[in-house]
Amino acid sequence: QVQLVESGGGLVQAGGSLRLSCAASGSIFKLNAMAWYRQAPGKQREFVATITSRGSTNYADSVKGRFTISRDNAKNTMYLQMNSLKPEDTAEYYCAARDRLVTFNYWGQGTQVTVSS
């Protein structure tokens, strides 16, 4: 089993920055990728960014050039640096991880990000 705990959410003005953290514990040696997803009120959960165990990254078009995903293996922690935030980035942000080929099977509890205009 893997446990994921997010932190770093909050209220920020448009144009501001936040850094989210996701601390992983448990059988993390089995993980092959981690990711950030988000869900805004009344909307479906959507992919934000992912990073593989080899360090390859991928981003949703809506956040490219503004968000950066990274990981610190020594601290077993993944980060999401969010710059130039927009009101439409407001959502609950979830950390996810997988030890499978495709599906993310471990999820954190979420952290709220609110961007005011």
N, CA and C atoms as an extended XYZ file, in Angstrom:
351
Properties=species:S:1:pos:R:3:atomname:S:1:resname:S:1:resid:I:1 pbc="F F F"
N         0.829       -1.208        0.000 N   GLN     1
C         0.000        0.000        0.000 CA  GLN     1
C         0.859        1.252        0.000 C   GLN     1
N         0.286        2.296       -0.550 N   VAL     2
C         0.953        3.596       -0.628 CA  VAL     2
C         0.011        4.654       -0.054 C   VAL     2
N         0.561        5.521        0.759 N   GLN     3
C        -0.203        6.627        1.312 CA  GLN     3
C         0.335        7.941        0.727 C   GLN     3
N        -0.601        8.818        0.361 N   LEU     4
C        -0.257       10.106       -0.235 CA  LEU     4
C        -0.927       11.221        0.550 C   LEU     4
N        -0.157       12.239        0.892 N   VAL     5
C        -0.694       13.364        1.648 CA  VAL     5
C        -0.291       14.670        0.966 C   VAL     5
N        -1.302       15.428        0.509 N   GLU     6
C        -1.052       16.703       -0.142 CA  GLU     6
C        -1.025       17.842        0.875 C   GLU     6
N        -0.324       18.897        0.513 N   SER     7
C        -0.320       20.125        1.298 CA  SER     7
C         0.051       21.285        0.385 C   SER     7
N        -0.160       22.497        0.881 N   GLY     8
C         0.271       23.675        0.142 CA  GLY     8
C        -0.823       24.459       -0.538 C   GLY     8
N        -2.045       23.970       -0.480 N   GLY     9
C        -3.137       24.711       -1.096 CA  GLY     9
C        -3.456       25.981       -0.319 C   GLY     9
N        -4.299       26.825       -0.925 N   GLY    10
C        -4.690       28.052       -0.252 CA  GLY    10
C        -5.363       29.015       -1.187 C   GLY    10
N        -5.492       30.250       -0.719 N   LEU    11
C        -6.120       31.319       -1.487 CA  LEU    11
C        -5.036       32.246       -2.020 C   LEU    11
N        -5.096       32.538       -3.312 N   VAL    12
C        -4.099       33.394       -3.939 CA  VAL    12
C        -4.782       34.267       -4.983 C   VAL    12
N        -4.233       35.440       -5.220 N   GLN    13
C        -4.788       36.313       -6.257 CA  GLN    13
C        -4.332       35.863       -7.638 C   GLN    13
N        -5.111       36.198       -8.638 N   ALA    14
C        -4.738       35.890      -10.016 CA  ALA    14
C        -3.363       36.470      -10.317 C   ALA    14
N        -2.546       35.666      -10.997 N   GLY    15
C        -1.183       36.061      -11.292 CA  GLY    15
C        -0.171       35.602      -10.259 C   GLY    15
N        -0.665       35.121       -9.135 N   GLY    16
C         0.208       34.670       -8.063 CA  GLY    16
C         0.695       33.246       -8.258 C   GLY    16
N         1.394       32.745       -7.236 N   SER    17
C         1.990       31.416       -7.291 CA  SER    17
C         1.690       30.623       -6.027 C   SER    17
N         1.682       29.309       -6.188 N   LEU    18
C         1.581       28.378       -5.067 CA  LEU    18
C         2.414       27.157       -5.401 C   LEU    18
N         2.897       26.480       -4.372 N   ARG    19
C         3.574       25.205       -4.579 CA  ARG    19
C         2.876       24.145       -3.746 C   ARG    19
N         2.384       23.130       -4.430 N   LEU    20
C         1.762       21.992       -3.767 CA  LEU    20
C         2.804       20.909       -3.537 C   LEU    20
N         2.632       20.185       -2.441 N   SER    21
C         3.507       19.063       -2.123 CA  SER    21
C         2.678       17.805       -1.935 C   SER    21
N         3.275       16.671       -2.256 N   CYS    22
C         2.629       15.371       -2.048 CA  CYS    22
C         3.670       14.446       -1.434 C   CYS    22
N         3.483       14.125       -0.171 N   ALA    23
C         4.395       13.233        0.529 CA  ALA    23
C         3.895       11.799        0.408 C   ALA    23
N         4.770       10.925       -0.053 N   ALA    24
C         4.420        9.525       -0.247 CA  ALA    24
C         5.091        8.651        0.801 C   ALA    24
N         4.367        7.631        1.230 N   SER    25
C         4.927        6.665        2.178 CA  SER    25
C         4.372        5.284        1.865 C   SER    25
N         5.000        4.264        2.425 N   GLY    26
C         4.575        2.899        2.160 CA  GLY    26
C         5.449        2.251        1.101 C   GLY    26
N         4.850        1.468        0.245 N   SER    27
C         5.572        0.701       -0.770 CA  SER    27
C         5.871        1.549       -2.001 C   SER    27
N         6.572        2.641       -1.796 N   ILE    28
C         6.796        3.591       -2.885 CA  ILE    28
C         7.790        3.066       -3.909 C   ILE    28
N         8.554        2.049       -3.562 N   PHE    29
C         9.530        1.512       -4.505 CA  PHE    29
C         8.845        0.873       -5.712 C   PHE    29
N         7.566        0.536       -5.566 N   LYS    30
C         6.822       -0.104       -6.654 CA  LYS    30
C         6.240        0.919       -7.644 C   LYS    30
N         6.247        2.181       -7.284 N   LEU    31
C         5.587        3.183       -8.111 CA  LEU    31
C         6.343        3.443       -9.410 C   LEU    31
N         5.608        3.591      -10.520 N   ASN    32
C         6.254        3.921      -11.789 CA  ASN    32
C         5.898        5.312      -12.284 C   ASN    32
N         4.922        5.948      -11.652 N   ALA    33
C         4.563        7.318      -12.032 CA  ALA    33
C         3.724        7.956      -10.938 C   ALA    33
N         3.792        9.278      -10.880 N   MET    34
C         2.929       10.055       -9.992 CA  MET    34
C         2.342       11.208      -10.802 C   MET    34
N         1.251       11.753      -10.294 N   ALA    35
C         0.564       12.784      -11.080 CA  ALA    35
C        -0.236       13.716      -10.185 C   ALA    35
N        -0.620       14.831      -10.765 N   TRP    36
C        -1.581       15.746      -10.160 CA  TRP    36
C        -2.830       15.780      -11.031 C   TRP    36
N        -3.961       15.715      -10.380 N   TYR    37
C        -5.256       15.898      -11.005 CA  TYR    37
C        -5.965       17.016      -10.246 C   TYR    37
N        -7.017       17.546      -10.842 N   ARG    38
C        -7.813       18.554      -10.148 CA  ARG    38
C        -9.286       18.404      -10.511 C   ARG    38
N       -10.130       18.880       -9.604 N   GLN    39
C       -11.571       18.829       -9.848 CA  GLN    39
C       -12.197       20.116       -9.341 C   GLN    39
N       -12.791       20.843      -10.263 N   ALA    40
C       -13.504       22.069       -9.925 CA  ALA    40
C       -14.960       21.733       -9.609 C   ALA    40
N       -15.653       22.576       -8.845 N   PRO    41
C       -17.053       22.309       -8.497 CA  PRO    41
C       -17.906       22.117       -9.745 C   PRO    41
N       -18.656       21.037       -9.760 N   GLY    42
C       -19.551       20.767      -10.870 CA  GLY    42
C       -18.883       20.229      -12.117 C   GLY    42
N       -17.590       19.974      -12.051 N   LYS    43
C       -16.865       19.475      -13.207 CA  LYS    43
C       -16.217       18.130      -12.900 C   LYS    43
N       -15.850       17.436      -13.974 N   GLN    44
C       -15.168       16.157      -13.790 CA  GLN    44
C       -13.706       16.393      -13.413 C   GLN    44
N       -13.144       15.410      -12.760 N   ARG    45
C       -11.725       15.468      -12.433 CA  ARG    45
C       -10.922       15.458      -13.722 C   ARG    45
N        -9.881       16.289      -13.768 N   GLU    46
C        -9.066       16.366      -14.972 CA  GLU    46
C        -7.588       16.235      -14.655 C   GLU    46
N        -6.867       15.729      -15.621 N   PHE    47
C        -5.427       15.549      -15.519 CA  PHE    47
C        -4.723       16.902      -15.550 C   PHE    47
N        -3.691       17.060      -14.736 N   VAL    48
C        -2.906       18.289      -14.715 CA  VAL    48
C        -1.474       18.018      -15.195 C   VAL    48
N        -0.789       17.084      -14.541 N   ALA    49
C         0.594       16.802      -14.901 CA  ALA    49
C         0.999       15.453      -14.335 C   ALA    49
N         2.004       14.853      -14.961 N   THR    50
C         2.506       13.584      -14.479 CA  THR    50
C         4.029       13.537      -14.582 C   THR    50
N         4.650       12.733      -13.730 N   ILE    51
C         6.091       12.520      -13.771 CA  ILE    51
C         6.353       11.042      -13.528 C   ILE    51
N         7.202       10.451      -14.373 N   THR    52
C         7.484        9.035      -14.234 CA  THR    52
C         8.665        8.810      -13.292 C   THR    52
N         8.907        7.547      -13.000 N   SER    53
C        10.031        7.204      -12.125 CA  SER    53
C        11.365        7.578      -12.768 C   SER    53
N        11.363        7.729      -14.098 N   ARG    54
C        12.584        8.136      -14.802 CA  ARG    54
C        12.687        9.639      -14.958 C   ARG    54
N        11.655       10.356      -14.499 N   GLY    55
C        11.708       11.808      -14.551 CA  GLY    55
C        11.048       12.440      -15.760 C   GLY    55
N        10.442       11.640      -16.620 N   SER    56
C         9.732       12.197      -17.770 CA  SER    56
C         8.458       12.883      -17.302 C   SER    56
N         8.153       14.022      -17.905 N   THR    57
C         6.987       14.795      -17.484 CA  THR    57
C         6.033       15.025      -18.648 C   THR    57
N         4.784       15.268      -18.295 N   ASN    58
C         3.772       15.584      -19.278 CA  ASN    58
C         2.754       16.500      -18.612 C   ASN    58
N         2.208       17.433      -19.394 N   TYR    59
C         1.291       18.427      -18.844 CA  TYR    59
C         0.025       18.553      -19.670 C   TYR    59
N        -1.048       18.935      -19.007 N   ALA    60
C        -2.253       19.318      -19.727 CA  ALA    60
C        -1.968       20.630      -20.450 C   ALA    60
N        -2.597       20.797      -21.611 N   ASP    61
C        -2.363       22.012      -22.390 CA  ASP    61
C        -2.699       23.277      -21.591 C   ASP    61
N        -3.690       23.185      -20.735 N   SER    62
C        -4.157       24.357      -19.994 CA  SER    62
C        -3.144       24.880      -18.976 C   SER    62
N        -2.144       24.057      -18.631 N   VAL    63
C        -1.173       24.485      -17.616 CA  VAL    63
C         0.256       24.553      -18.145 C   VAL    63
N         0.460       24.151      -19.391 N   LYS    64
C         1.807       24.171      -19.967 CA  LYS    64
C         2.393       25.574      -19.914 C   LYS    64
N         3.655       25.655      -19.490 N   GLY    65
C         4.328       26.945      -19.402 CA  GLY    65
C         4.064       27.684      -18.108 C   GLY    65
N         3.090       27.222      -17.321 N   ARG    66
C         2.775       27.881      -16.048 CA  ARG    66
C         3.050       26.971      -14.850 C   ARG    66
N         2.810       25.682      -15.008 N   PHE    67
C         2.992       24.730      -13.909 CA  PHE    67
C         4.225       23.866      -14.178 C   PHE    67
N         4.894       23.471      -13.094 N   THR    68
C         6.045       22.581      -13.205 CA  THR    68
C         5.928       21.472      -12.164 C   THR    68
N         5.980       20.232      -12.635 N   ILE    69
C         5.941       19.071      -11.739 CA  ILE    69
C         7.371       18.594      -11.503 C   ILE    69
N         7.660       18.191      -10.272 N   SER    70
C         8.997       17.708       -9.950 CA  SER    70
C         8.897       16.733       -8.784 C   SER    70
N         9.993       16.081       -8.496 N   ARG    71
C        10.002       15.136       -7.381 CA  ARG    71
C        11.367       15.159       -6.704 C   ARG    71
N        11.365       14.925       -5.401 N   ASP    72
C        12.580       14.800       -4.613 CA  ASP    72
C        12.580       13.388       -4.057 C   ASP    72
N        13.333       12.500       -4.684 N   ASN    73
C        13.310       11.095       -4.277 CA  ASN    73
C        13.835       10.902       -2.860 C   ASN    73
N        14.759       11.736       -2.449 N   ALA    74
C        15.308       11.610       -1.096 CA  ALA    74
C        14.247       11.905       -0.038 C   ALA    74
N        13.295       12.756       -0.386 N   LYS    75
C        12.233       13.125        0.556 CA  LYS    75
C        10.927       12.407        0.254 C   LYS    75
N        10.931       11.572       -0.777 N   ASN    76
C         9.703       10.860       -1.170 CA  ASN    76
C         8.548       11.836       -1.376 C   ASN    76
N         8.848       12.942       -2.010 N   THR    77
C         7.861       14.003       -2.168 CA  THR    77
C         7.809       14.483       -3.614 C   THR    77
N         6.597       14.734       -4.090 N   MET    78
C         6.366       15.303       -5.410 CA  MET    78
C         5.828       16.713       -5.220 C   MET    78
N         6.142       17.580       -6.177 N   TYR    79
C         5.723       18.973       -6.075 CA  TYR    79
C         4.991       19.408       -7.343 C   TYR    79
N         4.196       20.458       -7.188 N   LEU    80
C         3.606       21.138       -8.337 CA  LEU    80
C         3.772       22.629       -8.102 C   LEU    80
N         4.694       23.225       -8.826 N   GLN    81
C         4.889       24.665       -8.765 CA  GLN    81
C         3.910       25.313       -9.743 C   GLN    81
N         3.045       26.155       -9.240 N   MET    82
C         2.013       26.780      -10.050 CA  MET    82
C         2.246       28.289      -10.098 C   MET    82
N         2.542       28.798      -11.268 N   ASN    83
C         2.782       30.222      -11.473 CA  ASN    83
C         1.703       30.805      -12.378 C   ASN    83
N         1.607       32.124      -12.384 N   SER    84
C         0.636       32.827      -13.225 CA  SER    84
C        -0.755       32.222      -13.087 C   SER    84
N        -1.167       32.029      -11.864 N   LEU    85
C        -2.441       31.371      -11.603 CA  LEU    85
C        -3.613       32.194      -12.106 C   LEU    85
N        -4.635       31.474      -12.568 N   LYS    86
C        -5.845       32.085      -13.105 CA  LYS    86
C        -7.044       31.621      -12.281 C   LYS    86
N        -8.129       32.398      -12.285 N   PRO    87
C        -9.334       31.958      -11.554 CA  PRO    87
C        -9.805       30.566      -11.995 C   PRO    87
N        -9.612       30.228      -13.248 N   GLU    88
C       -10.044       28.912      -13.726 CA  GLU    88
C        -9.165       27.766      -13.218 C   GLU    88
N        -8.080       28.085      -12.525 N   ASP    89
C        -7.283       27.044      -11.873 CA  ASP    89
C        -7.866       26.640      -10.524 C   ASP    89
N        -8.894       27.354      -10.069 N   THR    90
C        -9.526       27.031       -8.805 CA  THR    90
C       -10.104       25.623       -8.843 C   THR    90
N        -9.694       24.803       -7.880 N   ALA    91
C       -10.124       23.403       -7.846 CA  ALA    91
C        -9.544       22.722       -6.610 C   ALA    91
N       -10.038       21.529       -6.370 N   GLU    92
C        -9.400       20.639       -5.408 CA  GLU    92
C        -8.328       19.885       -6.184 C   GLU    92
N        -7.104       19.924       -5.687 N   TYR    93
C        -5.987       19.276       -6.363 CA  TYR    93
C        -5.641       17.974       -5.646 C   TYR    93
N        -5.518       16.910       -6.430 N   TYR    94
C        -5.252       15.588       -5.898 CA  TYR    94
C        -3.919       15.046       -6.404 C   TYR    94
N        -3.201       14.439       -5.494 N   CYS    95
C        -1.989       13.707       -5.826 CA  CYS    95
C        -2.375       12.265       -6.130 C   CYS    95
N        -1.748       11.678       -7.142 N   ALA    96
C        -2.039       10.298       -7.512 CA  ALA    96
C        -0.741        9.568       -7.819 C   ALA    96
N        -0.787        8.255       -7.659 N   ALA    97
C         0.379        7.424       -7.955 CA  ALA    97
C        -0.090        6.074       -8.465 C   ALA    97
N         0.790        5.391       -9.187 N   ARG    98
C         0.398        4.083       -9.697 CA  ARG    98
C         1.566        3.117       -9.646 C   ARG    98
N         1.223        1.853       -9.454 N   ASP    99
C         2.183        0.759       -9.596 CA  ASP    99
C         1.686       -0.174      -10.692 C   ASP    99
N         0.808        0.388      -11.551 N   ARG   100
C         0.276       -0.345      -12.685 CA  ARG   100
C         0.735        0.340      -13.966 C   ARG   100
N         0.290       -0.191      -15.100 N   LEU   101
C         0.733        0.361      -16.372 CA  LEU   101
C         0.020        1.664      -16.720 C   LEU   101
N        -1.281        1.761      -16.426 N   VAL   102
C        -2.056        2.892      -16.921 CA  VAL   102
C        -2.799        3.616      -15.807 C   VAL   102
N        -3.556        2.874      -15.028 N   THR   103
C        -4.475        3.485      -14.064 CA  THR   103
C        -3.752        3.923      -12.800 C   THR   103
N        -4.066        5.161      -12.357 N   PHE   104
C        -3.553        5.612      -11.069 CA  PHE   104
C        -4.429        5.000       -9.972 C   PHE   104
N        -3.822        4.203       -9.134 N   ASN   105
C        -4.587        3.438       -8.159 CA  ASN   105
C        -4.409        3.903       -6.719 C   ASN   105
N        -3.599        4.934       -6.504 N   TYR   106
C        -3.459        5.512       -5.171 CA  TYR   106
C        -3.753        7.012       -5.269 C   TYR   106
N        -4.523        7.513       -4.292 N   TRP   107
C        -4.947        8.906       -4.315 CA  TRP   107
C        -4.819        9.540       -2.943 C   TRP   107
N        -4.475       10.821       -2.943 N   GLY   108
C        -4.476       11.573       -1.707 CA  GLY   108
C        -5.861       12.123       -1.414 C   GLY   108
N        -5.950       12.873       -0.325 N   GLN   109
C        -7.246       13.396        0.113 CA  GLN   109
C        -7.599       14.722       -0.553 C   GLN   109
N        -6.634       15.359       -1.177 N   GLY   110
C        -6.880       16.606       -1.885 CA  GLY   110
C        -6.503       17.834       -1.079 C   GLY   110
N        -6.182       18.901       -1.804 N   THR   111
C        -5.906       20.190       -1.183 CA  THR   111
C        -6.552       21.267       -2.053 C   THR   111
N        -7.213       22.222       -1.424 N   GLN   112
C        -7.982       23.221       -2.155 CA  GLN   112
C        -7.100       24.372       -2.598 C   GLN   112
N        -7.244       24.743       -3.861 N   VAL   113
C        -6.599       25.929       -4.410 CA  VAL   113
C        -7.690       26.865       -4.911 C   VAL   113
N        -7.665       28.081       -4.414 N   THR   114
C        -8.641       29.083       -4.826 CA  THR   114
C        -7.898       30.303       -5.346 C   THR   114
N        -8.219       30.690       -6.578 N   VAL   115
C        -7.581       31.845       -7.210 CA  VAL   115
C        -8.632       32.933       -7.398 C   VAL   115
N        -8.415       34.046       -6.748 N   SER   116
C        -9.378       35.150       -6.826 CA  SER   116
C        -8.999       36.099       -7.959 C   SER   116
N       -10.016       36.682       -8.565 N   SER   117
C        -9.786       37.593       -9.704 CA  SER   117
C        -9.592       39.027       -9.239 C   SER   117
